[in-house]
Amino acid sequence: IGYSKFYLCRSFKEFTGFTITQYVNRLRCQHARNLLMSGQYNVNESAVLSGFDNNSYFTKTYKSITGSLPSEEYKKAQNILDHE
């Protein structure tokens, strides 16, 4: 695109308030949350389908972004589905 890596990264952070990695991880975690809350995918499946290759990195990242563990979200979804 005609910009250096450093200029692009700095401009992205100034515009969004996040680094590119932070922004992508937020999008991935939002997608994973939607999958978990659907009740159709467990934690491992949601991680892989959201672009995370490492389950422990996924769990750590998910908790830092959402404030809860992905397994907690999955359990919530299962409870909701069980009571419908």
Secondary structure per residue as TSV (DSSP state, phi and psi in degrees):
chain	resnum	aa	ss	phi	psi
A	1	I	-	360.0	2.9
A	2	G	-	88.3	9.3
A	3	Y	S	-118.7	151.8
A	4	S	-	-72.5	157.8
A	5	K	H	-56.8	-42.9
A	6	F	H	-68.0	-40.3
A	7	Y	H	-65.1	-45.1
A	8	L	H	-61.0	-46.9
A	9	C	H	-62.4	-43.4
A	10	R	H	-66.1	-43.5
A	11	S	H	-64.8	-40.8
A	12	F	H	-60.2	-45.6
A	13	K	H	-65.8	-39.9
A	14	E	H	-62.8	-38.8
A	15	F	H	-75.6	-42.6
A	16	T	H	-101.2	-24.2
A	17	G	S	87.1	0.2
A	18	F	S	-128.2	152.1
A	19	T	-	-71.3	166.3
A	20	I	H	-61.7	-41.9
A	21	T	H	-62.8	-44.3
A	22	Q	H	-61.0	-42.3
A	23	Y	H	-64.6	-46.5
A	24	V	H	-63.4	-42.1
A	25	N	H	-64.0	-35.5
A	26	R	H	-63.2	-44.6
A	27	L	H	-63.1	-42.7
A	28	R	H	-62.8	-41.2
A	29	C	H	-69.0	-35.9
A	30	Q	H	-62.7	-43.5
A	31	H	H	-64.0	-43.9
A	32	A	H	-61.5	-41.0
A	33	R	H	-61.7	-42.4
A	34	N	H	-61.6	-41.0
A	35	L	H	-65.7	-44.8
A	36	L	H	-62.2	-44.7
A	37	M	H	-71.7	-18.4
A	38	S	H	-70.6	-22.2
A	39	G	T	79.9	0.0
A	40	Q	S	-91.4	-15.5
A	41	Y	S	-130.8	136.3
A	42	N	-	-81.1	-177.1
A	43	V	H	-62.2	-47.4
A	44	N	H	-62.9	-44.5
A	45	E	H	-63.5	-42.6
A	46	S	H	-63.1	-39.5
A	47	A	H	-62.0	-49.9
A	48	V	H	-63.9	-45.1
A	49	L	H	-67.6	-16.1
A	50	S	T	-100.0	3.3
A	51	G	T	95.6	12.4
A	52	F	-	-98.7	123.8
A	53	D	S	-88.9	-23.1
A	54	N	-	-114.9	118.3
A	55	N	H	-65.7	-37.0
A	56	S	H	-69.9	-36.9
A	57	Y	H	-65.3	-40.6
A	58	F	H	-59.4	-49.0
A	59	T	H	-61.3	-45.3
A	60	K	H	-62.9	-45.6
A	61	T	H	-66.3	-45.0
A	62	Y	H	-59.3	-46.4
A	63	K	H	-64.4	-40.2
A	64	S	H	-67.9	-28.6
A	65	I	H	-88.9	-43.2
A	66	T	H	-97.9	-21.2
A	67	G	S	89.0	-2.2
A	68	S	S	-137.3	161.2
A	69	L	-	-77.2	147.2
A	70	P	H	-60.8	-32.6
A	71	S	H	-65.0	-33.1
A	72	E	H	-66.0	-41.5
A	73	E	H	-63.4	-41.9
A	74	Y	H	-63.1	-42.8
A	75	K	H	-63.5	-40.6
A	76	K	H	-58.1	-46.5
A	77	A	H	-62.4	-41.8
A	78	Q	H	-64.2	-40.6
A	79	N	H	-63.2	-41.4
A	80	I	H	-64.3	-45.6
A	81	L	H	-66.2	-35.2
A	82	D	H	-66.7	-28.3
A	83	H	T	-95.8	3.4
A	84	E	-	-89.2	360.0
